[in-house]
């Protein structure tokens, strides 16, 4: 999801006339030969050797990029490690830093939450960044739990949606809908990762409360994740 957001932002900024470079690590430590055809430039760097000790490698990648392409703003799509790595560089070069966390680093169940050194670095990044954006009320809560003093530079910028694309009516009922006997305008559809953070269990509970009043209505859940079996059992019950 995070990669899709960055891709869409880069495409739209490019279409508006801005010059965009996406700095991303290789999929593998030694690099990858797989590249996608996109209308913006992608520069890759080696995967850091450690979440704690690998920060200098990201800073070197930023410095190398800046030497050939002196950018005007840095937008990091995680507080850690990329946001923290960019912080000192942005101060040294006086370049504005915007930080957006998509949850993997700051959410309640993040692997970083029980690592004091990393959480200290997250707090420093959030408090010293020029702007911090949150994509949801949940992420605002998570950010303020880590860095309550960053409230002055905190802004609500939800992930964008191409309304024209998602609202376009289709001419034929998809085969999957036909196979499962789904009637048009009579089902609720969830598509996403089946993880506790997504709240699909709450969606199933809520649907149970309204299904008696709307017997023709169906709930369709699509996706993969570590809670798949648990959610299937909840639906059966």
TORDRENDREN-85135 format. One line per 5 residues: number of its first residue (from 1); for each residue x negated, y, z of C-alpha. Coordinates in pm, 1 decimal. Last residue first. Layout:
residues N
NUM = X/Y/Z ~ ...
END
This chain:
residues 237
237 = 2005.6/-1866.0/1384.4 ~ 1899.0/-1925.6/1025.1 ~ 1787.6/-1561.8/990.3 ~ 1575.5/-1584.1/1306.9 ~ 1415.8/-1904.7/1175.1
232 = 1329.0/-1734.0/847.6 ~ 1189.9/-1437.7/1040.2 ~ 960.3/-1659.7/1247.5 ~ 841.9/-1850.6/937.4 ~ 754.0/-1529.1/750.0
227 = 590.0/-1353.8/1046.3 ~ 230.5/-1392.5/916.9 ~ 312.5/-1223.5/587.9 ~ 475.5/-1244.2/248.1 ~ 752.3/-1045.6/85.5
222 = 1117.9/-1036.0/-6.6 ~ 1413.0/-1005.4/232.5 ~ 1766.5/-1003.9/91.0 ~ 2061.5/-913.0/313.8 ~ 2408.8/-991.6/181.7
217 = 2739.9/-801.9/190.9 ~ 3063.2/-980.0/95.9 ~ 3155.8/-1036.0/461.8 ~ 3137.8/-662.1/543.5 ~ 3287.8/-619.6/892.8
212 = 3128.8/-942.1/1013.0 ~ 2798.6/-848.0/844.3 ~ 2763.0/-527.7/1046.3 ~ 2612.2/-661.2/1370.0 ~ 2414.8/-937.4/1197.0
207 = 2257.7/-676.5/969.1 ~ 2121.1/-490.3/1269.4 ~ 1954.1/-800.9/1408.9 ~ 1805.9/-882.0/1066.9 ~ 1672.5/-525.2/1031.0
202 = 1527.4/-541.3/1381.7 ~ 1336.4/-857.8/1288.2 ~ 1221.2/-682.1/969.5 ~ 1053.4/-415.4/1184.7 ~ 758.2/-341.6/953.6
197 = 507.3/-340.2/1243.0 ~ 584.7/-708.2/1313.2 ~ 448.0/-805.6/971.9 ~ 631.3/-949.8/674.0 ~ 471.0/-722.8/413.4
192 = 725.6/-545.6/198.6 ~ 1047.2/-556.4/1.6 ~ 1381.9/-525.5/182.3 ~ 1705.9/-538.4/-18.0 ~ 2059.2/-478.8/107.4
187 = 2330.3/-649.9/-95.9 ~ 2671.8/-576.9/-237.7 ~ 2614.2/-305.9/-497.8 ~ 2577.1/-570.8/-769.7 ~ 2664.7/-923.2/-650.9
182 = 2385.8/-1157.6/-554.7 ~ 2451.2/-1515.1/-660.5 ~ 2102.7/-1636.3/-562.0 ~ 2021.2/-1751.7/-913.8 ~ 2176.4/-1439.0/-1063.8
177 = 1968.1/-1209.7/-842.3 ~ 1650.1/-1395.7/-936.7 ~ 1743.5/-1372.3/-1305.7 ~ 1767.0/-993.2/-1285.7 ~ 2111.8/-841.9/-1360.9
172 = 2096.0/-663.1/-1692.9 ~ 2104.1/-295.3/-1794.9 ~ 1898.4/-156.0/-1509.3 ~ 1987.9/172.5/-1344.7 ~ 1709.8/426.5/-1289.6
167 = 1696.0/537.6/-925.6 ~ 1350.7/399.4/-845.6 ~ 1179.0/558.0/-1146.3 ~ 1350.4/896.0/-1132.0 ~ 1286.6/924.8/-757.7
162 = 910.9/875.0/-791.0 ~ 841.8/837.7/-419.9 ~ 583.1/1024.1/-215.1 ~ 431.5/903.2/111.1 ~ 540.1/1131.4/393.7
157 = 349.0/1455.4/462.9 ~ 417.9/1578.2/818.6 ~ 136.6/1803.5/940.3 ~ -97.1/1799.1/1241.2 ~ -363.1/2070.9/1264.4
152 = -236.3/2222.1/1591.3 ~ -144.9/1879.6/1737.1 ~ -506.6/1760.9/1731.9 ~ -541.3/1789.5/2111.7 ~ -332.4/1477.3/2175.9
147 = -596.6/1258.4/2006.0 ~ -536.2/882.9/2041.3 ~ -177.0/892.9/2164.9 ~ -114.0/1190.0/1935.7 ~ -214.1/985.5/1630.1
142 = 3.0/687.2/1726.7 ~ 308.9/906.1/1786.4 ~ 261.8/1082.1/1452.0 ~ 217.0/740.0/1290.9 ~ 553.6/623.6/1426.3
137 = 719.7/946.8/1311.7 ~ 602.1/868.1/960.0 ~ 338.0/960.2/700.5 ~ 119.0/1171.0/930.0 ~ -119.9/1436.4/803.0
132 = -429.6/1567.8/976.8 ~ -580.4/1897.8/863.2 ~ -914.7/2073.6/911.9 ~ -1054.7/1768.2/1088.7 ~ -1213.0/1831.4/1429.7
127 = -951.6/1681.7/1664.5 ~ -868.4/1386.8/1439.8 ~ -1232.7/1299.9/1376.2 ~ -1336.8/1330.2/1740.5 ~ -1043.1/1110.7/1849.2
122 = -1130.7/847.2/1590.5 ~ -1493.1/847.9/1706.8 ~ -1381.7/788.2/2065.8 ~ -1154.3/508.9/1937.7 ~ -1452.9/349.3/1764.7
117 = -1669.0/353.3/2076.5 ~ -1382.5/230.4/2298.9 ~ -1301.2/-81.1/2090.9 ~ -964.1/-221.6/2204.8 ~ -759.5/-5.6/1965.0
112 = -986.1/-83.2/1668.0 ~ -816.0/-411.0/1569.6 ~ -496.8/-211.4/1523.0 ~ -187.9/-340.4/1705.6 ~ -72.1/-1.9/1836.4
107 = -145.4/167.1/1504.5 ~ -458.9/382.9/1469.7 ~ -690.7/208.0/1223.0 ~ -455.8/14.0/997.7 ~ -181.8/272.8/1033.8
102 = -185.6/468.6/707.1 ~ -406.0/739.1/855.4 ~ -438.3/1062.3/660.1 ~ -736.2/1292.1/717.9 ~ -801.9/1621.3/538.5
97 = -1155.3/1762.7/548.0 ~ -1241.6/2111.4/425.6 ~ -1599.9/2149.0/293.9 ~ -1848.6/2358.4/493.0 ~ -2143.6/2152.4/362.7
92 = -2272.2/2044.1/705.2 ~ -1920.6/2038.0/852.6 ~ -1788.4/1817.7/571.0 ~ -2084.7/1582.1/603.3 ~ -2033.3/1549.8/979.4
87 = -1665.6/1458.2/931.7 ~ -1694.5/1237.1/622.7 ~ -1820.0/931.7/813.4 ~ -1548.4/979.8/1075.9 ~ -1279.5/993.2/809.3
82 = -1423.9/692.2/623.7 ~ -1447.5/456.7/923.3 ~ -1200.4/536.4/1060.7 ~ -938.3/806.6/1026.2 ~ -819.5/650.1/705.9
77 = -712.0/795.9/375.8 ~ -987.5/1055.1/366.7 ~ -915.7/1368.2/163.5 ~ -1234.4/1565.6/102.6 ~ -1212.6/1912.7/-49.7
72 = -1405.2/2128.8/-296.2 ~ -1622.2/1867.3/-469.7 ~ -1981.6/1923.8/-578.9 ~ -2013.5/1651.6/-846.9 ~ -2369.7/1531.5/-905.8
67 = -2519.1/1600.1/-562.0 ~ -2173.7/1561.9/-403.0 ~ -2151.6/1198.0/-513.6 ~ -2489.1/1116.9/-360.6 ~ -2394.8/1294.5/-37.7
62 = -2065.8/1104.9/-12.5 ~ -2238.4/769.6/-75.4 ~ -2501.5/858.2/185.3 ~ -2223.8/933.0/433.2 ~ -2065.3/594.5/364.0
57 = -2399.7/416.9/422.4 ~ -2453.8/617.3/740.6 ~ -2130.0/473.0/894.6 ~ -2251.9/110.5/888.8 ~ -2347.1/86.6/1256.4
52 = -1998.1/73.7/1410.4 ~ -1783.2/-97.3/1144.6 ~ -2088.4/-300.0/1039.8 ~ -2279.2/-386.2/720.0 ~ -2093.2/-120.3/523.8
47 = -1951.7/-239.1/186.7 ~ -2158.4/-96.5/-95.3 ~ -2042.8/215.6/-275.3 ~ -1805.0/272.9/-564.8 ~ -1721.8/575.7/-777.0
42 = -1384.5/590.5/-953.9 ~ -1306.9/866.1/-1205.6 ~ -951.7/947.0/-1303.0 ~ -708.9/834.7/-1574.4 ~ -721.6/468.9/-1461.7
37 = -827.5/148.1/-1636.6 ~ -910.0/-97.5/-1361.2 ~ -1250.6/-237.4/-1274.6 ~ -1360.0/-590.8/-1192.4 ~ -1737.2/-637.1/-1194.5
32 = -1759.8/-640.5/-818.4 ~ -2026.6/-530.4/-579.2 ~ -2276.5/-705.8/-358.0 ~ -2068.2/-646.2/-45.3 ~ -1750.1/-750.7/-224.9
27 = -1445.4/-537.6/-304.4 ~ -1684.9/-251.1/-365.1 ~ -1620.7/55.3/-153.8 ~ -1415.6/347.1/-275.5 ~ -1479.7/709.1/-369.7
22 = -1192.2/835.6/-584.0 ~ -1287.3/1133.0/-798.9 ~ -1026.3/1386.7/-901.9 ~ -1045.3/1691.4/-1128.4 ~ -727.2/1896.2/-1095.9
17 = -510.8/1977.4/-1396.8 ~ -165.4/1886.9/-1262.6 ~ -184.9/1548.7/-1438.8 ~ -507.4/1476.8/-1249.8 ~ -338.1/1558.5/-918.8
12 = -52.6/1324.0/-1015.4 ~ -281.8/1034.8/-1107.9 ~ -501.4/1077.6/-798.9 ~ -195.9/1089.6/-570.7 ~ -55.5/776.1/-734.7
7 = -381.8/584.7/-698.6 ~ -432.0/693.5/-337.4 ~ -78.3/581.5/-248.6 ~ -126.0/248.5/-428.4 ~ -449.9/184.9/-238.7
2 = -273.1/247.2/93.2 ~ 0.0/0.0/0.0
END
